[in-house]
Amino acid sequence: MESPPSPCPPSTVRRNPPRRAKKAPCASTLPASASVENLNVFLRIRPLQVLPQVLARKPPKVESRANGKGGARKVDREKTGECLTVNGPSSVTLLAPSSLLDSKRIKNELYDGFSYVFPSDSSQKEVYDMVANPLVMDFMRGKNALLVALGPTGSGKTYTMFGCAKDPGIVPLTLKQVFRCKSQDDHHAMRSYYMSIFEIYSEGGKGEKILDLSGNGVGLTFQNSTLIGLKEVMVSNIEEAENLLALSMLKRSTAATNANEQSRHVIKSRMIAPKAQHHYGARLCRSQCIINIRSADNSLREQDYSSDGAVLTIVDLAGAEKERKTGNQGARLMESSFINNTSMVFGQCLRRLILKSFSYFFVQSLLEHQKNPKKPLEKHFKNSLLTRYLKDYMEGKKRMALILTVKLGEDDYSDTSFLLRQASPYMKIKFTCVEELLIIPSKKRSTSSLVDHCKRRKINVSETLLFYIPVADVEAESANDRNEVFNTFEEGDAKKQLQEMVVPQSSSISSEIIDAPTTVSPTNDELLIELQRRARSDEIMRNFSKALWTVLKQYKQKLIESEKNVHNLSEAFTREENQVIKLKKELEELRSYCSCHRLPVVGESSSLDLGPVLDCCGSDLLTTSQINSSNIRADFHSGDSVTLVDQMPASLHGETLIQEDFKVLSDCGPSCTSGLINDSDITGGCSSPLNSFMDNESNFPPPSVKEATHLEENSRLSKPDLLQVQHAKSIDKYHQRRILKEKNGVISKSAKADKPKRRLLPASTMLLKEMTGLDIEAGNQSKILEGKLQKESKE
Ligand SMILES: Nc1ncnc2c1ncn2[C@@H]1O[C@H](COP(=O)(O)OP(=O)(O)OP(=O)(O)O)[C@@H](O)[C@H]1O
């Protein structure tokens, strides 16, 4: 039965949406197969003054508040100096101090939707029954559970969790309940229980440390989501468990700050025996204390114990405090910063859970992630050791409950207001993908058969679906929430996409389930477990694909870089090739200029002027007289000619010739291409290249008168004689030019050094012999012999 939302007076602001307060779950009412649950957030108000008579008085009757009216207690703030009034079992009003109210800056605030509000006169037993007992029952059924106490310093967290000797708190009462069940139920009697207690603290604010309280009090390290070295102590009965608890509490690091000086006075005034104070941690603790109770199946081998069984975790957080108020300095200030940081991170994780419970969280974050892959999915739990340890809870994979403790005094208004504002949205958190750990063997078997069946049916369930299956199955309230979720999406693609993702898949899965053979009739709970398992494997695959994606991206980057390199190299190669082509062209050009190197092809009626040929060989030792021009006349055509350079020995290829000279000599060439040399060739010299050379060479002296007459005489000579004359003239020109250049210092020493040597004579002769088939030397020798004979005959 649900109570109507509390009315909100005009002078009061409603801080959280008017939700129908849920009936506080208790052992008897909590359904075993509840699949979707809200996070239970309880509020406990510490009495304004903790007097011995408070402890001594009898606890009020629970029924009077449970009906929704008994808890309401209108308090006249002016009279009591209280800042909080209880309106009902699920709502409170925070009364602003009169100074702030008068300035109209602040209004009274109404906080609604708590699982239950424990007024200041609530007893420990009452708190246990409402808060912890349902979790203990779940634990005994094999479900994991977590209970966390949150609140400002001195608000009664430790008191609520541990209590005192006379009035034990949640932890000792839990242990009692566990061992009572063990003794009463045969099934539980088969199980063993292990306890581990440790604290996370900061020594002078220098990093977070973990201390094993249940073991030897040694420091622990946290690696890969496990505490290394944490000792689990097996407890067989309530006495053992209580002793271990008392010993551990003695080890717990404590220190008082200015802020809880008052509390210390309270302790003193309560006149609780020091032993009792220490017995259940009534000291003021500046560390996060974590108590684990684990159940294990006796039938399992020892090595399997650690992985088996449910765990009930109870956390007593160190109280957040305002540095301004405490006046902490130095190491104490650092320490309180660490505590505040842990509280803040814890709050961030819970706020993230709120989004997650609205189902579209994953879709939204995945869409965001797809848009901007560099943006990491936020993981606040990594920011503190406690939240890292409680990772599964912080990700909504396991159930938990919160108990907020607040102080009632007007001085505590800001602390109380801060906590209530921070915690009021936590009530929206829903557990939709809790990983169930069923320890009952029969259930295990049925689950595995269901898993096999589902495998056969190839039911494909995505994580998104996981959120909606229970939503579709459960009732109207959940359906409304789903609509809320859809409505939060803007009209357009995103909404369509989400609907497409959800609706067809859920319909397909339901049809699959309907089609399934009637021999297997899995319950919703079992189906949910299977879906959760699948969601987990989906998540693993998603993470794997993310990693793969990252690696592929890196490879792609490398590929692009190497492609660029290849491109650059190919460009360089093309440049080099062009360069080579250019150089080849230049070489060709040079060769083409060097037409005098062309060897005449011996034709049928070839007539050759050997002058240029001899010139090009640099054979200045050859004289016209040595050449029988009539014998070596050749008529060659440019097209048929074979280059002399190609056929010359390597030693003659431009190595022994001075380049400059080579050019000069080569310039004579084209004159030869015209076939037989005309008279004009002799008088006018060579054809254009030679002419141009002659014209350009201003330093070249014009022919003397003597030479002119000699030329005239020559013009009357026969053609073979003319050839001789032309040859002699070109050699003459060559010599003249050399002398001129030497004078002008154009020819360098090295060039002089490269001057053709005498030994070239046989080579050129050989070449000529080869090319023309004429034996110049033989001819010369025969000439000499002829001359000698003539001389002798004259004599
Ligand atoms: N409901 C209560 N009834 C009687 N005494 C209470 C109650 N709540 C708290 N106290 C007393 O108030 C004092 C401070 O409480 P407690 O040490 O539990 O605060 P705390 O929130 O744990 O502080 P811290 O965060 O600094 O550890 C203690 O002496 C405790 O006995």
PDBQT file of the ligand as one rigid body, heavy atoms in Angstrom, charges set to zero:
ROOT
HETATM    1  N1  LIG A 801      20.574   7.667  17.488  1.00  0.00    +0.000 N 
HETATM    2  C1  LIG A 801      21.447   7.933  18.449  1.00  0.00    +0.000 A 
HETATM    3  N2  LIG A 801      21.116   7.756  19.735  1.00  0.00    +0.000 NA
HETATM    4  C2  LIG A 801      22.000   7.981  20.686  1.00  0.00    +0.000 A 
HETATM    5  N3  LIG A 801      23.263   8.414  20.479  1.00  0.00    +0.000 NA
HETATM    6  C3  LIG A 801      23.640   8.613  19.235  1.00  0.00    +0.000 A 
HETATM    7  C4  LIG A 801      22.782   8.393  18.133  1.00  0.00    +0.000 A 
HETATM    8  N4  LIG A 801      23.434   8.673  17.013  1.00  0.00    +0.000 NA
HETATM    9  C5  LIG A 801      24.659   9.050  17.374  1.00  0.00    +0.000 A 
HETATM   10  N5  LIG A 801      24.809   9.003  18.679  1.00  0.00    +0.000 N 
HETATM   11  C6  LIG A 801      26.014   9.369  19.404  1.00  0.00    +0.000 C 
HETATM   12  O1  LIG A 801      26.589  10.496  18.765  1.00  0.00    +0.000 OA
HETATM   13  C7  LIG A 801      27.990  10.377  18.778  1.00  0.00    +0.000 C 
HETATM   14  C8  LIG A 801      28.537  10.524  17.393  1.00  0.00    +0.000 C 
HETATM   15  O2  LIG A 801      28.053   9.482  16.645  1.00  0.00    +0.000 OA
HETATM   16  P1  LIG A 801      28.949   8.656  15.664  1.00  0.00    +0.000 P 
HETATM   17  O3  LIG A 801      30.301   8.487  16.174  1.00  0.00    +0.000 OA
HETATM   18  O4  LIG A 801      28.222   7.449  15.309  1.00  0.00    +0.000 OA
HETATM   19  O5  LIG A 801      28.996   9.668  14.472  1.00  0.00    +0.000 OA
HETATM   20  P2  LIG A 801      29.623   9.415  13.065  1.00  0.00    +0.000 P 
HETATM   21  O6  LIG A 801      28.654   9.909  12.079  1.00  0.00    +0.000 OA
HETATM   22  O7  LIG A 801      30.060   8.042  12.942  1.00  0.00    +0.000 OA
HETATM   23  O8  LIG A 801      30.874  10.377  13.098  1.00  0.00    +0.000 OA
HETATM   24  P3  LIG A 801      32.182  10.283  12.184  1.00  0.00    +0.000 P 
HETATM   25  O9  LIG A 801      31.724  10.408  10.788  1.00  0.00    +0.000 OA
HETATM   26  O10 LIG A 801      32.973  11.426  12.603  1.00  0.00    +0.000 OA
HETATM   27  O11 LIG A 801      32.782   8.975  12.460  1.00  0.00    +0.000 OA
HETATM   28  C9  LIG A 801      28.322   9.070  19.357  1.00  0.00    +0.000 C 
HETATM   29  O12 LIG A 801      28.713   9.210  20.656  1.00  0.00    +0.000 OA
HETATM   30  C10 LIG A 801      27.064   8.277  19.303  1.00  0.00    +0.000 C 
HETATM   31  O13 LIG A 801      26.955   7.410  20.419  1.00  0.00    +0.000 OA
ENDROOT
TORSDOF 0
